[in-house]
Amino acid sequence: MAVFGIMLGLGAIDIVLRVFMKERLRKTAMFTQSANGPGSPMGQQGEENERSGLFSNAILPPNYHADPQTAARTSCLPGILALLAAIFGMFIDETIIAALCATLPVFVYSKFHWTALPAGLLFLCITIPVFGGPLAGALFDRFGACWIAVNGFTVSAPVLVFIRPIKNDTLEHEVILWVLLTLAGTTVTFFLAPLGAECSFVAEEVSESIGVIYMLVVSV
């Protein structure tokens, strides 16, 4: 019951935080500037909105340009391929976490004779590095999702492999396990945050394309 109580409590907190989260628009001006020229009615309205500060609070990526033809992409792949790659990367992340959740308690019980409490506290080594998500996001804004995710996956592979030789009930092996799990949590954070942001950016691009097509049809 304690496990389900914690899960339900965290779920309730998550719902409350999402309700009070104030999400602001990104790249809103692209609709009016790409679908209509500066002299058109909708283009003039977009310029007036920008001058009046309607979009002044919009969160724009560092490499954002109003003209979609000059807007630099942060992904190695175009469009839907980037979305599929990001979804597959997030699937790999969830597979790693699920594998650790399923095997670590049994492993530390059989090797180190740990009870449920120290086995549960061991997962803090994976959870605490999640707070480095803002740093991963800053690197994503600067270098793009591609190379940040690639480096995260590349480093996480040997870290997970090095867990395999841990098999002795000694303090040294316990410390090595803590260190490796902390490194694993860090590498997972460094490719999970960019991949999640990439999914959002691609979804926005698709929605913007649909909006541009709609306004072109309406203007015709």
C-alpha positions in Angstrom: 0.0 0.0 0.0 2.9 2.4 0.7 4.2 2.0 -2.8 0.8 2.7 -4.4 0.3 5.6 -2.0 3.5 7.3 -3.1 2.6 6.7 -6.7 -0.8 8.2 -6.3 0.6 11.2 -4.3 3.2 12.0 -7.0 0.6 11.6 -9.7 -1.6 14.1 -7.9 1.3 16.6 -7.5 2.1 16.2 -11.2 -1.5 17.0 -12.2 -1.6 20.1 -9.9 1.7 21.4 -11.3 0.5 20.9 -14.9 -2.7 22.8 -14.2 -0.8 25.8 -12.8 1.9 25.7 -15.5 1.7 28.7 -17.7 2.7 27.6 -21.2 3.6 30.4 -23.6 3.6 30.5 -27.4 6.7 29.8 -29.5 7.4 31.0 -33.0 3.9 32.5 -33.3 4.9 35.1 -35.8 5.9 32.5 -38.4 2.2 32.0 -39.3 1.5 35.5 -40.4 4.9 36.2 -42.0 5.1 33.0 -44.0 1.5 32.8 -45.2 1.1 36.5 -46.2 3.5 39.2 -47.3 4.1 42.3 -45.3 1.6 44.2 -47.3 -1.3 41.8 -46.9 -4.0 42.4 -44.2 -2.9 39.4 -42.1 0.8 40.4 -42.5 0.0 43.9 -41.3 -1.9 42.5 -38.4 1.0 40.3 -37.5 3.4 43.3 -37.6 1.0 45.4 -35.5 0.8 42.5 -33.0 4.6 42.4 -32.8 4.8 46.2 -32.3 2.1 46.1 -29.6 4.0 43.4 -27.7 1.5 40.6 -28.2 4.4 38.2 -28.8 6.9 39.9 -26.5 6.6 37.1 -24.0 7.0 34.3 -26.5 9.8 31.9 -25.8 11.9 31.7 -28.9 14.8 29.3 -29.4 18.2 31.0 -29.8 18.5 30.2 -33.5 14.9 31.4 -34.3 14.3 33.5 -37.4 11.0 34.9 -38.5 11.5 33.6 -42.1 11.0 29.8 -42.1 13.4 29.5 -45.0 16.3 30.8 -42.9 15.3 29.2 -39.6 18.1 26.9 -38.6 17.2 23.4 -37.5 18.6 21.8 -34.4 18.2 18.2 -35.6 20.3 16.1 -37.8 17.3 14.6 -39.6 14.4 16.3 -41.3 10.7 16.3 -40.2 9.1 13.0 -39.4 12.4 11.2 -39.4 13.6 13.3 -36.5 10.4 12.6 -34.7 10.7 8.9 -35.2 14.3 8.9 -34.1 13.4 10.9 -30.9 10.6 8.5 -30.1 12.9 5.5 -30.6 15.5 7.1 -28.3 12.9 7.7 -25.6 11.8 4.1 -26.0 15.4 3.0 -25.4 15.6 5.2 -22.3 12.4 3.7 -20.9 13.8 0.2 -21.7 17.0 1.0 -19.7 15.0 2.3 -16.7 12.6 -0.6 -16.8 15.4 -3.1 -16.9 17.2 -1.5 -13.9 13.9 -1.3 -11.9 13.3 -5.0 -12.6 16.7 -6.4 -11.9 18.5 -4.1 -9.4 16.4 -5.1 -6.3 16.9 -8.8 -7.0 20.5 -8.3 -7.8 21.4 -6.4 -4.6 19.4 -8.9 -2.6 21.2 -11.9 -4.0 24.7 -10.3 -4.0 24.8 -8.0 -1.1 21.8 -9.3 1.0 20.2 -5.9 1.0 16.6 -5.4 2.2 13.9 -3.4 0.5 15.0 0.0 2.1 18.6 0.1 0.9 17.6 -1.4 -2.5 15.0 1.5 -2.8 17.5 4.1 -1.8 19.9 2.8 -4.5 17.5 4.3 -7.1 18.4 7.8 -5.8 21.6 7.3 -7.7 19.6 7.3 -10.9 17.0 9.8 -9.8 19.2 12.7 -8.5 21.0 13.3 -11.8 17.6 14.1 -13.3 17.9 17.6 -11.7 20.7 18.2 -14.3 18.0 18.4 -17.0 18.3 22.2 -17.3 22.0 21.8 -18.1 21.1 19.2 -20.8 18.5 21.6 -22.1 21.0 24.5 -22.3 23.4 22.3 -24.2 20.6 21.3 -26.5 19.8 24.9 -27.2 23.5 25.6 -28.0 24.5 22.5 -30.0 21.2 20.9 -31.0 19.7 17.6 -30.0 21.6 15.3 -32.4 25.1 15.3 -30.9 24.0 15.7 -27.3 21.8 12.6 -27.6 24.5 10.7 -29.5 27.1 11.4 -26.8 24.6 10.5 -24.1 23.9 7.1 -25.7 27.6 6.5 -26.4 28.7 7.1 -22.8 25.8 5.2 -21.3 26.7 1.9 -23.2 30.0 1.3 -21.4 28.6 2.5 -18.1 25.9 -0.2 -18.2 28.3 -2.8 -19.4 30.7 -2.1 -16.5 27.9 -3.1 -14.0 28.2 -6.7 -15.2 31.5 -7.5 -13.4 30.1 -6.5 -10.0 29.5 -9.8 -8.2 31.4 -9.7 -4.8 29.8 -8.8 -1.5 32.4 -6.2 -0.7 32.3 -2.5 0.1 34.4 -1.7 -3.0 31.9 -3.3 -5.3 29.0 -1.6 -3.6 30.7 1.8 -4.1 31.4 1.0 -7.7 27.8 0.1 -8.2 26.7 3.5 -6.7 29.1 5.4 -8.9 28.1 3.5 -12.1 24.4 4.0 -11.4 24.9 7.7 -10.8 26.8 7.9 -14.1 24.0 6.0 -15.8 21.4 8.4 -14.5 23.5 11.3 -15.7 23.9 9.9 -19.2 20.2 9.1 -19.4 19.3 12.7 -18.5 21.6 14.0 -21.2 19.8 12.3 -24.0 16.3 12.2 -22.5 15.9 16.0 -22.2 17.0 16.8 -25.8 14.9 14.0 -27.2 11.8 15.2 -25.4 12.4 18.8 -26.6 13.0 17.5 -30.1 9.6 15.8 -30.1 7.9 19.0 -29.1 9.8 21.1 -31.7 8.9 18.7 -34.6 5.3 18.6 -33.5 5.2 22.4 -33.5 6.7 22.5 -37.0 4.1 20.1 -38.3 1.3 22.2 -36.6 2.8 25.4 -38.1 2.9 23.9 -41.6 -0.7 22.9 -41.3 -1.6 26.4 -40.1 0.3 28.0 -43.0 -1.5 25.8 -45.5 -4.9 26.6 -43.9 -4.2 30.4 -44.1 -3.1 30.0 -47.7 -6.4 28.3 -48.5 -8.4 30.9 -46.7 -6.5 33.8 -48.4 -7.2 32.3 -51.8 
